[in-house]
Amino acid sequence: MQGTQYTQVLRTRCGRCGFLAHFLQPYFVAAIFLLWFFVRTLRNVIKFEYINYGFLDPDRYSDNLNPNITYIGLSDDELNGSALTIPGWLRWISVLSPVASVLTFGVAGFQTLRFIFRNGIPESNTEAFLHRIIVGMPLVFATMATRATIREWAVMTGSAWTQTISDQLAGASLMARQEKWGEIKALQMATYEQNLQVASAFQFFAVGCFTQLCSEALKAAIVTHNPNNVLNRMLTIGTQRSLQRDSFIVRCLALGGLWLFAFLGILKAVVTLIIGMITSDRENVRLVQPIYAIMKMLNPVFVFATVLSVIYMTMLGKMGVVKNRFPGANRKFHATRALLLIGQVQFSVLQLFITTNGTSPLSRALHNITTHGTSPFLHKIERRSTYPDFGIHQARLLHSSLLCFECLIVAIVNLIVWNRECKGRPPFVLVGSEGADLDADMGTPVLAPSHLPASP
């Protein structure tokens, strides 16, 4: 209600230049802050990875990983193996990922400005808010994925081992230097996880917004108390209460799973953030190991829940009452659901290819299968499923880098599917009290929902 009143005030004061009201909204302030945050991140990428390190040229940062020069405490695998190697194909994927993030901001920014100038006064209903969340999600994800990529670069290029640390540990033992390097890596990886968890929390918030929209649509499908509705004036008070109770039960049964998924997703992100802050100090790792082990065991369950929730949201989007409230809901939410699925599943898939001691989880699984079969196709896959230069650091770098490109795809899809609705009018249908508040001044009656129950 307060948001609607604020919008009416802006409508009155802005007059014909109603589009100016968008620049006085809280979401515009949030967008400016996010843009400033991203520009700062991009500045660091250009200064260090692009200029100082020549687009991650190994010859430009190899001295950072030389213990004879910087006294860095590398492990044997990091010094003589491939634990910190950035393969050529991965180098260019990661180097170009910030460019994809810049394009994501360009596409989403163009979509937002076009919507503002074509539709004038901002709406304050759930549909309008969901639209802003859908447009903003790839921006948040691209920003946080770029920052996560920087953290992995800091480890793999050795730039996290600063000159100050090098001077302090110049005469220290190898064990002391390795312990310090372990602490630095733990801090960088904790920040890596925190960045991606912030983006994940925003995703689950978007799922909650979609669920709220479906809840309002289902509530409107069952006639509730409205003195202006002819049917409601014919119903008894007891019947109206019965309809209200039935509406609540139907919404709980239909949407309870999605509400729980959104809540548990945000809770998981918050717990992971807290664990990341605690494990940044290696002395506290033992304190959270039981919790971390439980969360790791539950990861496959959460991946399955994510897939199930995506299917569930697709089915809800096909309901007539949801289509009436939010035209083209499925089409407009496809890209967002895809990013939700990718964000939760992609790293789990990449972990199947992480190679340790010459084998990967995928190669071991295929070996167990091929030992009991003679399929030449499976034998061929088994031989090619092990990559010596693909460890945990390479998997993390590839994951955060790919997310930037995937955010660009999502932003482009959003621009295309929202294009038609942006041309003539806001892509929303006002139903319920908010519509009544906005239309009251113009004397326009609010249409009752088209899906009415049979008269008792």
Secondary structure in CASP SS format (residue, H / E / C, confidence):
PFRMAT SS
TARGET T0000
AUTHOR 0000-0000-0000
METHOD secondary structure of the structure
MODEL  1
M C 1.00
Q H 1.00
G H 1.00
T H 1.00
Q H 1.00
Y H 1.00
T H 1.00
Q H 1.00
V H 1.00
L H 1.00
R H 1.00
T H 1.00
R H 1.00
C H 1.00
G C 1.00
R C 1.00
C C 1.00
G H 1.00
F H 1.00
L H 1.00
A H 1.00
H H 1.00
F H 1.00
L H 1.00
Q C 1.00
P H 1.00
Y H 1.00
F H 1.00
V H 1.00
A H 1.00
A H 1.00
I H 1.00
F H 1.00
L H 1.00
L H 1.00
W H 1.00
F H 1.00
F H 1.00
V H 1.00
R H 1.00
T H 1.00
L H 1.00
R H 1.00
N H 1.00
V H 1.00
I H 1.00
K H 1.00
F H 1.00
E H 1.00
Y H 1.00
I H 1.00
N H 1.00
Y C 1.00
G C 1.00
F C 1.00
L C 1.00
D C 1.00
P H 1.00
D H 1.00
R H 1.00
Y H 1.00
S H 1.00
D H 1.00
N H 1.00
L H 1.00
N C 1.00
P H 1.00
N H 1.00
I H 1.00
T H 1.00
Y C 1.00
I C 1.00
G C 1.00
L C 1.00
S C 1.00
D H 1.00
D H 1.00
E H 1.00
L H 1.00
N H 1.00
G C 1.00
S C 1.00
A C 1.00
L C 1.00
T C 1.00
I C 1.00
P C 1.00
G H 1.00
W H 1.00
L H 1.00
R H 1.00
W H 1.00
I H 1.00
S H 1.00
V H 1.00
L H 1.00
S H 1.00
P H 1.00
V H 1.00
A H 1.00
S H 1.00
V H 1.00
L H 1.00
T H 1.00
F H 1.00
G H 1.00
V H 1.00
A H 1.00
G H 1.00
F H 1.00
Q H 1.00
T H 1.00
L H 1.00
R H 1.00
F H 1.00
I H 1.00
F H 1.00
R H 1.00
N H 1.00
G C 1.00
I C 1.00
P C 1.00
E C 1.00
S C 1.00
N C 1.00
T H 1.00
E H 1.00
A H 1.00
F H 1.00
L H 1.00
H H 1.00
R H 1.00
I H 1.00
I H 1.00
V H 1.00
G H 1.00
M H 1.00
P H 1.00
L H 1.00
V H 1.00
F H 1.00
A H 1.00
T H 1.00
M H 1.00
A H 1.00
T H 1.00
R H 1.00
A H 1.00
T H 1.00
I H 1.00
R H 1.00
E H 1.00
W H 1.00
A H 1.00
V H 1.00
M H 1.00
T C 1.00
G C 1.00
S C 1.00
A C 1.00
W C 1.00
T C 1.00
Q H 1.00
T H 1.00
I H 1.00
S H 1.00
D H 1.00
Q H 1.00
L C 1.00
A C 1.00
G C 1.00
A C 1.00
S C 1.00
L H 1.00
M H 1.00
A H 1.00
R H 1.00
Q H 1.00
E H 1.00
K H 1.00
W H 1.00
G H 1.00
E H 1.00
I H 1.00
K H 1.00
A H 1.00
L H 1.00
Q H 1.00
M H 1.00
A H 1.00
T H 1.00
Y H 1.00
E H 1.00
Q H 1.00
N H 1.00
L H 1.00
Q H 1.00
V H 1.00
A H 1.00
S H 1.00
A H 1.00
F H 1.00
Q H 1.00
F H 1.00
F H 1.00
A H 1.00
V H 1.00
G H 1.00
C H 1.00
F H 1.00
T H 1.00
Q H 1.00
L H 1.00
C H 1.00
S H 1.00
E H 1.00
A H 1.00
L H 1.00
K H 1.00
A H 1.00
A H 1.00
I C 1.00
V C 1.00
T C 1.00
H C 1.00
N C 1.00
P C 1.00
N C 1.00
N C 1.00
V H 1.00
L H 1.00
N H 1.00
R H 1.00
M H 1.00
L C 1.00
T C 1.00
I H 1.00
G H 1.00
T H 1.00
Q H 1.00
R H 1.00
S H 1.00
L H 1.00
Q H 1.00
R H 1.00
D H 1.00
S H 1.00
F H 1.00
I H 1.00
V H 1.00
R H 1.00
C H 1.00
L H 1.00
A H 1.00
L H 1.00
G H 1.00
G H 1.00
L H 1.00
W H 1.00
L H 1.00
F H 1.00
A H 1.00
F H 1.00
L H 1.00
G H 1.00
I H 1.00
L H 1.00
K H 1.00
A H 1.00
V H 1.00
V H 1.00
T H 1.00
L H 1.00
I H 1.00
I H 1.00
G H 1.00
M H 1.00
I H 1.00
T H 1.00
S C 1.00
D C 1.00
R H 1.00
E H 1.00
N H 1.00
V H 1.00
R H 1.00
L H 1.00
V H 1.00
Q H 1.00
P H 1.00
I H 1.00
Y H 1.00
A H 1.00
I H 1.00
M H 1.00
K H 1.00
M H 1.00
L H 1.00
N H 1.00
P H 1.00
V H 1.00
F H 1.00
V H 1.00
F H 1.00
A H 1.00
T H 1.00
V H 1.00
L H 1.00
S H 1.00
V H 1.00
I H 1.00
Y H 1.00
M H 1.00
T H 1.00
M H 1.00
L H 1.00
G H 1.00
K C 1.00
M C 1.00
G H 1.00
V H 1.00
V H 1.00
K H 1.00
N H 1.00
R H 1.00
F C 1.00
P C 1.00
G C 1.00
A H 1.00
N H 1.00
R H 1.00
K H 1.00
F H 1.00
H H 1.00
A H 1.00
T H 1.00
R H 1.00
A H 1.00
L H 1.00
L H 1.00
L H 1.00
I H 1.00
G H 1.00
Q H 1.00
V H 1.00
Q H 1.00
F H 1.00
S H 1.00
V H 1.00
L H 1.00
Q H 1.00
L C 1.00
F C 1.00
I C 1.00
T C 1.00
T E 1.00
N C 1.00
G C 1.00
T E 1.00
S C 1.00
P H 1.00
L H 1.00
S H 1.00
R H 1.00
A H 1.00
L H 1.00
H H 1.00
N H 1.00
I H 1.00
T H 1.00
T C 1.00
H C 1.00
G C 1.00
T C 1.00
S C 1.00
P H 1.00
F H 1.00
L H 1.00
H H 1.00
K H 1.00
I H 1.00
E H 1.00
R H 1.00
R C 1.00
S C 1.00
T C 1.00
Y C 1.00
P C 1.00
D C 1.00
F C 1.00
G C 1.00
I H 1.00
H H 1.00
Q H 1.00
A H 1.00
R H 1.00
L H 1.00
L H 1.00
H H 1.00
S H 1.00
S H 1.00
L H 1.00
L H 1.00
C H 1.00
F H 1.00
E H 1.00
C H 1.00
L H 1.00
I H 1.00
V H 1.00
A H 1.00
I H 1.00
V H 1.00
N H 1.00
L H 1.00
I H 1.00
V H 1.00
W C 1.00
N H 1.00
R H 1.00
E H 1.00
C H 1.00
K H 1.00
G H 1.00
R C 1.00
P C 1.00
P C 1.00
F C 1.00
V C 1.00
L C 1.00
V C 1.00
G C 1.00
S H 1.00
E H 1.00
G H 1.00
A H 1.00
D H 1.00
L H 1.00
D H 1.00
A H 1.00
D C 1.00
M C 1.00
G C 1.00
T C 1.00
P C 1.00
V C 1.00
L C 1.00
A C 1.00
P C 1.00
S C 1.00
H C 1.00
L C 1.00
P C 1.00
A C 1.00
S C 1.00
P C 1.00
END
